[in-house]
Amino acid sequence: MTVRLLAPGVALLLAAAASWAGLAASHLDGYRWDEASLVPADGRPHDVRLADDRTAVLWTYEPDATPDCSAVDTTTGRDLPMAPLDASYRREGGSPGDWTGTASFEPASATVEVTCTGGGGSTVHETAVAVETAPRLPAPLVGLGAWGAVPGVLALAGLLALGAAALLVVRRRPAAR
């Protein structure tokens, strides 16, 4: 019975390690934004389609040179006030730096019009923001995305199987007299 728990436990831990390695390798060159979510800081309004009407996040590549942005809900025509974020939301941007969630707003529909000015810089990373629906994951896991949960679940299942095997070994030993 112990071997029946030990082998799957080890296999699950190895699968967790392999999936963590694959996840890390897939993020080496940074998070890839959908082109439609990038808004240039050119002073013109740009329509952005969100996944749904949940809280939206503005992501900037250079938090020190954040463009000044405003948002309007296209369905209601209402200005959407921006709320600053504490920079706990981060997505890997490759070797130069990370994307940081710098502001959020509450849309009434899934389509918003975003206008940004300033930002400085010469690359698309420095002259644009990314707008998307806020991630459902806790802030520390946002950079990994939903796939970050897969290795964690595999590792937890492996540890539980190994713990159960260890418990069976301890319970089977005869008591010393």
C-alpha positions as CSV (number, residue, x, y, z in Angstrom):
1,M,0.0,0.0,0.0
2,T,2.9,2.4,0.8
3,V,4.5,1.9,-2.7
4,R,1.1,2.6,-4.2
5,L,1.2,6.1,-2.6
6,L,4.9,6.6,-2.8
7,A,5.3,6.2,-6.6
8,P,2.5,8.6,-7.6
9,G,3.7,11.1,-5.0
10,V,7.2,11.1,-6.5
11,A,5.7,11.2,-10.1
12,L,3.5,14.2,-9.2
13,L,6.4,16.1,-7.7
14,L,8.5,15.4,-10.8
15,A,5.6,16.6,-13.0
16,A,5.3,19.7,-10.9
17,A,9.0,20.5,-11.3
18,A,8.9,19.9,-15.0
19,S,5.8,22.1,-15.4
20,W,7.4,24.9,-13.3
21,A,10.5,24.7,-15.5
22,G,8.3,24.9,-18.7
23,L,6.4,27.8,-17.2
24,A,9.6,29.7,-16.4
25,A,11.0,29.1,-19.9
26,S,7.8,30.4,-21.5
27,H,8.1,33.7,-19.6
28,L,11.8,34.4,-20.3
29,D,11.0,37.0,-23.0
30,G,8.2,38.7,-21.0
31,Y,4.4,38.7,-21.1
32,R,2.8,39.0,-24.5
33,W,-0.1,41.5,-24.7
34,D,-2.9,41.2,-27.2
35,E,-2.2,44.0,-29.7
36,A,-5.8,45.3,-29.2
37,S,-5.0,46.0,-25.6
38,L,-2.1,48.3,-26.2
39,V,-3.0,52.0,-26.2
40,P,-0.4,54.5,-27.5
41,A,0.2,57.6,-25.5
42,D,-0.6,59.9,-28.5
43,G,-3.5,62.0,-27.0
44,R,-6.1,60.3,-29.2
45,P,-9.0,58.1,-27.9
46,H,-8.6,54.4,-28.6
47,D,-11.4,51.8,-28.2
48,V,-10.4,48.8,-26.0
49,R,-12.5,45.7,-25.7
50,L,-12.3,44.1,-22.3
51,A,-13.0,40.5,-21.4
52,D,-16.1,41.6,-19.4
53,D,-17.2,44.5,-17.2
54,R,-15.1,43.7,-14.2
55,T,-12.4,46.1,-12.9
56,A,-9.9,47.0,-15.6
57,V,-6.2,47.6,-15.0
58,L,-3.8,50.0,-16.8
59,W,-0.4,48.4,-17.1
60,T,2.7,50.5,-17.8
61,Y,6.2,49.4,-18.6
62,E,7.9,52.3,-16.9
63,P,6.0,53.1,-13.7
64,D,8.2,56.2,-13.2
65,A,7.1,57.6,-16.6
66,T,3.4,56.6,-16.5
67,P,1.3,58.3,-19.2
68,D,-1.6,60.4,-18.1
69,C,-4.7,58.4,-19.1
70,S,-8.5,58.8,-18.9
71,A,-11.2,56.3,-19.7
72,V,-14.8,56.7,-20.9
73,D,-17.4,53.9,-20.9
74,T,-18.6,53.8,-24.6
75,T,-22.0,52.4,-23.6
76,T,-22.8,55.1,-21.0
77,G,-20.5,57.9,-22.2
78,R,-19.5,58.3,-18.5
79,D,-16.0,59.3,-17.5
80,L,-14.4,56.5,-15.4
81,P,-12.3,57.7,-12.5
82,M,-8.9,56.1,-12.2
83,A,-7.8,54.6,-8.9
84,P,-4.1,54.2,-8.3
85,L,-2.7,50.7,-7.6
86,D,0.2,50.0,-5.3
87,A,2.4,48.3,-8.0
88,S,1.8,44.8,-6.5
89,Y,0.5,43.6,-9.9
90,R,3.5,42.8,-12.1
91,R,4.0,41.0,-15.4
92,E,7.4,40.2,-16.8
93,G,8.5,42.5,-19.6
94,G,11.6,40.7,-20.6
95,S,15.2,41.7,-19.7
96,P,14.6,45.6,-19.6
97,G,11.9,45.5,-16.9
98,D,8.4,44.5,-15.9
99,W,4.9,45.7,-16.7
100,T,3.3,47.2,-13.6
101,G,-0.4,47.7,-12.8
102,T,-0.5,51.4,-12.0
103,A,-4.2,52.3,-12.1
104,S,-7.6,50.7,-12.3
105,F,-11.1,51.7,-13.2
106,E,-14.7,50.2,-13.0
107,P,-16.3,50.0,-16.5
108,A,-20.1,49.6,-16.9
109,S,-19.6,47.6,-20.1
110,A,-16.9,45.6,-21.9
111,T,-15.9,48.4,-24.3
112,V,-14.1,51.5,-23.1
113,E,-12.4,54.5,-24.8
114,V,-8.9,55.2,-23.4
115,T,-6.9,58.3,-24.1
116,C,-3.3,58.6,-22.9
117,T,-0.7,61.4,-23.2
118,G,2.9,61.7,-22.1
119,G,5.0,58.7,-21.1
120,G,8.2,59.7,-23.0
121,G,10.6,57.1,-24.4
122,S,11.0,55.7,-27.8
123,T,9.8,52.1,-27.8
124,V,6.2,50.8,-27.8
125,H,6.8,49.7,-24.2
126,E,7.7,53.2,-23.1
127,T,5.0,55.1,-25.1
128,A,2.0,52.9,-24.5
129,V,-0.1,51.3,-21.8
130,A,-1.9,48.0,-21.8
131,V,-5.5,47.8,-20.7
132,E,-7.2,44.6,-19.7
133,T,-9.7,43.2,-17.3
134,A,-8.1,42.7,-13.8
135,P,-6.7,39.2,-13.3
136,R,-8.6,36.9,-11.0
137,L,-5.4,35.6,-9.5
138,P,-3.9,37.1,-6.4
139,A,-1.3,39.8,-7.2
140,P,1.8,37.6,-6.5
141,L,0.6,35.1,-9.1
142,V,-0.5,37.5,-11.8
143,G,2.9,37.3,-13.6
144,L,2.6,33.6,-14.0
145,G,-1.0,33.6,-15.2
146,A,-3.5,30.8,-14.7
147,W,-1.0,28.2,-15.7
148,G,0.9,29.0,-12.5
149,A,-1.7,27.0,-10.6
150,V,-0.9,23.8,-12.4
151,P,2.5,23.1,-10.9
152,G,1.2,24.2,-7.5
153,V,-1.6,21.7,-7.6
154,L,0.6,18.9,-8.8
155,A,3.2,19.7,-6.1
156,L,0.4,19.8,-3.4
157,A,-1.0,16.4,-4.6
158,G,2.5,14.9,-4.6
159,L,3.2,16.1,-1.1
160,L,-0.1,14.8,0.1
161,A,0.6,11.4,-1.4
162,L,4.1,11.3,0.1
163,G,2.7,12.4,3.5
164,A,0.1,9.6,3.4
165,A,2.8,7.1,2.5
166,A,4.9,8.3,5.4
167,L,2.0,8.0,7.7
168,L,1.3,4.5,6.7
169,V,5.0,3.5,7.3
170,V,4.9,5.1,10.8
171,R,1.6,3.4,11.7
172,R,2.8,-0.1,10.5
173,R,5.9,-0.1,12.7
174,P,5.5,-2.3,15.8
175,A,5.7,-0.4,19.0
176,A,9.0,-0.9,20.9
177,R,8.5,-2.6,24.3
